[in-house]
Amino acid sequence: MALPPPDPQFVLRGTGAAVHALHFSCGGQEPDIPVLFSGSENGYVHVWNLKTHRVDTVLDGHGKKSICCVETMGGKTRLLSQGRDQRICLWDLAEGRTSVTDCVFTENVGFCRCSLLEVAAGRWLMAMAAKALEEVQVLELPSKTSVCTLKPAVGAKLGMPMCLKLWQVYKTHHLVNAGISDIAIRPDKKILATGGWDHRIRIFGWKKLKPLAVLDYHAATVHCVAFSDHRSPREGLLAAGSKDHRISIWSIYTET
């Protein structure tokens, strides 16, 4: 008989608003304990200490506009955040600093998160929804040089981009549960997690996309999911942020 789905290891409270973005980063003062960044509807980025289960730092750089993306760039001291204020901010968090060092203006008022892909040491490509309704712009960072603009074929009506990802291999799979807010792939490429409008987190095997578990804790839409980047799956964590203002932390791994 299959074991029942687990409960969260613990739950983080205190964002004061719906959680729309999550990102783990390892390599802090205690390497075995990752740092968790969250972005909320009230415009704040919270830096969580997962040992104390409390907020260490609050970052305010988006004029109280909702945060839709947070991601580190080459370490936990360089942070990118994207807000509904049409700005993507680059932060310097080294030695306790909390300053915005640069900004990219997106000219897009939608909900589509940008996507980063490291192409060389200290160099990234960033894809984001462009000013034109159906287009996607790709920039090189940190120079902010335009690489290309992706446009639909003549006559095609694709609508506003809602989700995008820079990726170097791909395949497709039809999900039977409609309304997926976010997808995260564990760094070892063995499992993936989805956050759903139906308040649930679903776990799939990556190779064949076989359903493995349904995690049911939240009382509202799960907006975002993120895996920690620990090398060992047994040490890894899954975080899920919800419209119910809570972040659930789960221990999810497979034996192989």
Buried (B, 14 or more C-beta within 10 A) or exposed (E): EEEEBEEBBEBBEBBEBBBBBBBBBBEBEEEEBBBBBBBBBBBBBBBBBBEEBEBEBEBEBBEEBBBBBBBBBEEBBBBBBBBBBBBBBBBBBEEEEBEBEEBBEBEBEBBBBBBBBEEEEEEBBBBBBBEEBBBBBBBBBBEBEEEEEEEBEEEEEEEEBEEBEBEEEEEEEEBEEEEBBBBBBBBBEBBBBBBBBBBBBBBBEBEEBEEBBEBEBBEEBBBBBBBBBBEEBEBBBBBBBBBBBBBBBBEBBBEE
